[in-house]
Amino acid sequence: MSGLRAVVLALAWTLSSSVMAETGPAETLLQQMQQAYRQLNFELTLVESSQGQLEPKRLTRGHLNGQVITHLTHLNGRPREYVQRDDEVSFLDASHDGYTLKRSRLPGLFNRLQLMPLTELLAHYDAVIAGRSRVLGRVAQVVRLVPRADHYYGYVLWLDQESGLLLKLDTLDKDAGLVEQSMGVALRISEEPATFLRELKAASLPPAMSLAEVYPAPQQPLPWQAGWLPRGFEVKSQDKHKLPVTEQPVDYLMASNGVVDISVYVAQAAAGTEPQQQLVRQGATHLVSLVSPARVEITVVGDIPAETARRIAESIQPRAVKP
């Protein structure tokens, strides 16, 4: 390490130490992570690992004349990519037509943690420094996010000591078992944004739509309710719409604690369908589907433990009719 670089790092740690005295060391590291994500031009290649499956992705972010451009792409399988220009995100998939949503965000917790308000995060998780380690040959500060309530996952973050960027993210169950992992395998930080981001800035993408345009039906009370949600989760939206492809009408509810979203779908089961339950897992995401004795099909999807999803599904009940 050059003498100048050593001095700069020493000054940075001196300044951060004074901030830590006011906010707490773990929270300060999270602030530095978000600041690095907002300010740096970088390209990070990730490998997501779950259930023995590896999924490589590349996250590129740059600042061009006051506009932030972010590109996330899957490197294996069918082409899938996401382009974010400020708060508009284009979802591009070779299997169907692309679309752009206003006031949206890139999918995945790895990206959400970089931008969400820390007050919202720390309302539901205790942040604890867990020492130092190495990722990509770089020294990393390790921060654990411990859930303050049962029924949802905890997380471990590896933050680059030099830049502050998030390099690795583990999702843990209540027994500290690894559920899913996103790990950086290559990182490039540059003074100038990647050249292809300039092309994306000027690219013609699908016209931006708001969620109200996608689902024009207004928010409305549903004839049923979730009798139980994990502590800290609140209902954020509910409506009636048709599922893509099948056009099946469903009642939809979305609950969130700010970090994790849970989707609940309720529909009339097909004639002759017997009461049953089904569980599907993909990494940290569980899908629980059941058909109640009343022939109602209930599906719960979210990055939550299977038992949590099952308990929510089994709690769905008709809303009491006011006299």
C-alpha positions in Angstrom: 0.0 0.0 0.0 1.4 3.4 -1.0 2.1 6.0 1.7 -0.6 8.3 0.4 -3.2 5.6 0.3 -2.3 4.6 3.9 -2.6 8.2 5.1 -6.0 8.5 3.3 -7.3 5.3 4.9 -6.0 6.4 8.3 -7.8 9.7 8.0 -11.0 7.9 6.9 -10.9 5.7 9.9 -10.3 8.7 12.2 -13.3 10.5 10.8 -15.5 7.4 10.9 -14.5 6.8 14.5 -16.0 10.2 15.5 -19.2 9.3 13.7 -19.3 5.9 15.4 -19.3 7.6 18.7 -22.6 9.2 17.8 -24.4 6.5 15.9 -22.8 3.2 16.9 -20.1 1.4 14.9 -22.4 -1.1 13.0 -24.8 1.6 11.9 -21.9 3.7 10.7 -20.6 0.9 8.6 -24.1 0.5 7.0 -24.2 4.3 6.3 -20.8 4.0 4.6 -22.1 1.0 2.5 -25.1 3.1 1.3 -22.9 6.1 0.7 -20.5 4.1 -1.4 -23.3 2.6 -3.5 -24.8 6.0 -4.2 -21.5 7.7 -5.1 -19.1 5.3 -6.7 -18.9 4.0 -10.3 -18.3 0.3 -10.1 -18.9 -3.1 -11.7 -19.4 -6.1 -9.3 -19.8 -9.7 -10.6 -21.8 -11.8 -8.1 -22.5 -15.5 -7.8 -25.8 -16.3 -6.0 -25.8 -19.7 -4.4 -28.9 -21.6 -3.1 -29.8 -25.3 -2.8 -26.6 -26.2 -4.7 -27.5 -24.0 -7.7 -25.1 -21.2 -8.8 -26.4 -18.1 -10.6 -23.8 -15.5 -11.8 -24.9 -11.9 -12.2 -23.2 -8.6 -12.9 -24.2 -5.3 -11.3 -22.9 -2.1 -12.9 -23.6 1.4 -11.6 -22.5 4.8 -12.9 -23.2 8.5 -12.7 -23.6 10.4 -16.0 -24.3 14.1 -15.9 -26.3 14.0 -12.7 -28.3 10.8 -13.7 -27.7 7.4 -12.0 -27.7 4.4 -14.3 -27.7 0.9 -12.9 -27.6 -2.3 -14.9 -28.2 -5.8 -13.5 -27.9 -8.9 -15.8 -28.0 -12.7 -15.4 -25.0 -14.2 -17.0 -26.3 -17.7 -17.5 -29.5 -19.1 -19.1 -32.0 -17.0 -21.0 -31.2 -13.3 -21.3 -32.6 -11.4 -18.3 -31.6 -7.9 -17.4 -32.8 -4.8 -15.6 -32.0 -1.2 -16.3 -32.6 1.5 -13.7 -32.4 5.2 -14.7 -33.0 7.2 -11.5 -36.3 5.7 -10.1 -37.5 4.0 -13.3 -36.7 0.3 -13.8 -37.0 -1.6 -17.1 -37.5 -5.3 -16.8 -36.2 -7.1 -19.9 -36.6 -10.8 -20.4 -36.2 -12.9 -23.6 -39.3 -14.9 -22.7 -41.8 -12.0 -22.8 -42.2 -8.3 -23.7 -40.2 -5.9 -21.5 -41.8 -3.2 -19.4 -40.7 -0.2 -17.3 -42.1 0.8 -13.9 -42.0 4.3 -12.3 -40.8 4.6 -8.7 -39.5 1.1 -8.8 -36.3 -0.7 -7.7 -34.0 -3.5 -8.8 -35.1 -6.9 -7.5 -33.4 -8.7 -4.7 -32.3 -7.9 -1.1 -28.7 -7.3 -2.2 -29.9 -4.2 -4.0 -32.6 -3.1 -1.6 -30.2 -2.9 1.4 -28.1 -0.4 -0.5 -30.9 2.2 -0.7 -33.6 1.6 2.0 -33.7 4.0 4.9 -31.6 2.7 7.8 -34.2 3.7 10.4 -36.6 1.3 8.7 -34.0 -1.5 8.6 -32.9 -1.0 12.2 -36.5 -0.9 13.5 -36.6 -4.7 12.8 -33.0 -5.8 13.0 -30.1 -5.3 15.5 -26.9 -4.5 13.7 -23.8 -6.1 15.3 -20.2 -5.9 14.2 -18.9 -9.5 13.8 -15.2 -8.8 13.1 -13.2 -8.8 9.9 -12.7 -11.2 7.0 -11.6 -11.3 3.4 -13.6 -11.3 0.2 -12.1 -10.9 -3.3 -8.7 -10.6 -1.5 -9.9 -7.5 0.1 -10.4 -6.8 3.9 -14.0 -6.7 4.8 -15.9 -5.6 7.9 -18.6 -8.1 8.9 -22.0 -6.9 10.1 -24.8 -9.2 11.3 -28.4 -8.2 11.1 -30.2 -10.1 13.8 -34.0 -10.1 13.5 -35.8 -8.6 16.6 -38.7 -11.1 16.2 -39.1 -14.7 15.2 -40.5 -15.9 11.9 -38.0 -14.2 9.5 -34.4 -14.5 8.4 -31.2 -12.9 9.7 -28.4 -11.7 7.5 -24.6 -11.3 7.4 -23.0 -8.5 5.4 -19.3 -8.3 4.3 -18.5 -4.6 3.6 -15.3 -3.6 1.8 -13.1 -1.8 4.3 -11.6 0.4 1.7 -14.6 1.5 -0.3 -17.6 0.5 1.9 -19.3 -1.5 -0.9 -21.3 -4.6 0.0 -19.3 -7.6 -1.3 -21.1 -10.6 0.2 -24.5 -11.3 1.7 -25.6 -14.4 3.6 -29.2 -15.2 4.5 -29.5 -17.3 7.7 -32.3 -19.2 9.3 -33.1 -19.2 13.0 -30.4 -21.8 13.7 -27.7 -19.7 11.8 -27.9 -22.2 8.9 -27.1 -20.8 5.4 -30.2 -20.4 3.3 -28.8 -18.3 0.4 -25.6 -16.4 -0.4 -24.7 -13.6 -2.8 -20.9 -13.3 -3.1 -18.8 -11.0 -5.2 -16.2 -12.7 -7.4 -14.8 -9.6 -9.2 -14.9 -5.9 -8.5 -13.8 -2.9 -10.5 -14.1 0.6 -9.2 -13.4 3.4 -11.7 -13.3 7.2 -11.9 -15.5 7.1 -15.0 -18.7 5.0 -15.5 -18.6 2.0 -17.8 -18.9 3.0 -21.5 -22.0 0.9 -22.1 -23.9 2.8 -19.4 -23.7 5.9 -21.7 -25.5 3.8 -24.4 -28.1 2.8 -21.8 -28.6 6.4 -20.9 -29.7 7.2 -24.4 -31.3 3.8 -25.2 -35.0 3.6 -26.2 -36.6 1.5 -23.5 -40.3 0.5 -22.9 -42.4 3.5 -21.8 -42.6 4.0 -18.1 -45.9 3.1 -16.4 -47.0 3.5 -12.8 -48.4 0.6 -10.8 -51.8 2.3 -11.0 -51.6 2.0 -14.8 -50.6 -1.6 -14.6 -53.3 -2.5 -12.1 -56.0 0.2 -12.8 -58.4 -1.1 -10.1 -58.2 1.2 -7.1 -57.1 0.0 -3.7 -60.1 -1.6 -2.1 -60.9 -3.7 1.0 -60.9 -7.4 0.3 -63.6 -9.8 1.7 -60.8 -11.7 3.6 -57.9 -10.8 5.8 -54.7 -12.3 7.2 -55.4 -13.3 10.8 -51.7 -13.4 11.5 -48.6 -11.7 10.2 -45.1 -11.7 11.7 -44.4 -8.9 14.1 -43.2 -5.8 12.2 -45.1 -6.6 9.0 -47.9 -4.3 7.8 -50.3 -4.5 4.9 -49.0 -2.1 2.3 -51.4 -2.7 -0.6 -54.4 -4.8 -1.6 -56.4 -5.1 -4.8 -58.2 -7.4 -7.3 -56.6 -8.2 -10.6 -55.9 -10.9 -13.1 -52.7 -13.0 -13.2 -50.5 -12.6 -16.3 -50.8 -15.4 -18.8 -53.6 -17.3 -17.1 -55.9 -14.3 -16.7 -57.2 -15.9 -13.5 -58.9 -13.3 -11.2 -57.3 -13.1 -7.8 -57.5 -11.0 -4.6 -54.0 -9.7 -3.8 -52.4 -8.5 -0.6 -48.9 -7.3 0.0 -47.4 -7.0 3.5 -43.8 -5.8 4.3 -41.5 -4.9 7.1 -39.5 -2.6 4.7 -36.9 -5.3 4.1 -39.0 -8.3 3.0 -42.2 -8.3 1.0 -44.9 -11.0 1.4 -47.5 -11.5 -1.3 -50.8 -13.3 -0.7 -53.1 -14.4 -3.5 -56.6 -15.7 -2.9 -58.8 -17.3 -5.6 -61.7 -19.6 -6.0 -60.3 -23.2 -6.5 -61.3 -25.1 -9.6 -64.4 -27.4 -9.3 -63.5 -30.8 -7.8 -60.2 -29.6 -6.2 -59.6 -31.4 -2.9 -58.1 -29.7 0.2 -54.3 -29.9 -0.1 -51.0 -28.1 0.6 -48.0 -27.5 -1.6 -44.5 -26.1 -0.7 -42.0 -24.8 -3.2 -38.6 -23.4 -2.3 -36.2 -21.4 -4.4 -33.3 -20.2 -2.3 -34.7 -17.9 0.5 -38.1 -17.7 -1.2 -40.8 -20.0 -0.2 -44.2 -20.5 -1.9 -46.9 -22.2 0.2 -50.2 -23.0 -1.6 -53.2 -24.6 0.0 -56.8 -25.3 -0.8 -59.1 -24.7 2.1 -62.1 -26.9 2.9 -64.2 -24.0 1.5 -62.5 -24.6 -1.9 -60.5 -21.4 -1.7 -57.0 -21.5 -3.0 -54.5 -19.4 -1.0 -50.9 -18.8 -2.1 -48.2 -17.1 0.0 -44.9 -16.1 -1.5 -41.9 -14.3 0.2 -38.3 -14.5 1.4 -39.5 -16.0 4.7 -39.2 -19.4 6.3 -41.6 -22.1 5.2 -43.4 -22.3 8.5 -44.0 -18.5 8.5 -45.5 -18.7 5.0 -47.7 -21.7 6.0 -48.9 -20.0 9.2 -49.9 -16.9 7.2 -51.8 -19.0 4.6 -53.6 -21.0 7.3 -54.6 -17.7 9.0 -56.5 -16.3 6.0 -60.1 -15.9 7.0 -63.3 -14.1 5.8 -63.4 -10.5 6.9 -66.1 -9.9 9.6 -69.1 -8.0 8.1 -70.0 -5.0 10.1 -73.7 -4.8 11.0 
